[in-house]
Amino acid sequence: MINGASGGVGVYALQLAKNLGAHVTATCSSHNISLVQELGADRVLDYKKTNFINEVKEEYDLIFDVVNNSTYAQCKHVNIY
């Protein structure tokens, strides 16, 4: 999970994760969904419509919060594989 995948650090993290063979779920605004898909994200969530902390029932090996809008306390119950 890359939260903020369309920013400078997020774009780099997404490409690095895909090159390492990871399945990547990414968040960005609706304006940037096509960019994030073109960079290889397997699943893209519009953060304005979907809160990955409360609404997504998916397991992640790692959550990389580039935008730092979620605390550890908020994320610790998200399914980490």
Residue pairs with C-beta under 8 A, 6 or more apart in sequence:
1 24
1 25
1 26
1 27
1 52
1 58
1 60
1 62
1 63
1 64
1 78
2 10
2 13
2 14
2 17
2 24
2 25
2 26
2 27
2 41
2 64
2 66
3 10
3 26
3 27
3 47
3 52
3 63
3 64
3 65
3 66
3 67
3 69
3 70
4 10
4 27
4 28
4 47
4 65
4 66
4 67
4 69
5 11
5 13
5 14
5 24
5 26
5 27
5 28
5 32
5 36
5 39
5 41
5 44
5 66
6 26
6 28
6 29
6 32
6 35
6 36
7 66
7 67
9 66
10 26
10 28
10 66
10 67
11 35
11 39
13 64
13 66
14 24
14 26
14 36
14 39
14 40
14 41
15 39
15 40
17 24
18 24
18 39
18 40
18 41
22 61
23 42
24 40
24 41
24 42
24 43
25 41
25 42
25 43
25 44
25 45
25 52
25 56
25 58
25 60
26 36
26 41
26 43
26 44
26 45
27 44
27 45
27 46
27 47
27 50
27 52
28 35
28 36
28 44
28 45
28 46
28 47
29 46
29 47
29 48
30 46
30 48
30 49
33 44
33 46
36 44
37 44
43 58
45 52
45 56
50 56
52 78
53 70
53 74
53 75
53 78
56 78
57 79
58 79
59 79
59 80
59 81
60 78
60 79
60 80
60 81
61 80
61 81
62 80
63 75
63 78
63 80
65 75
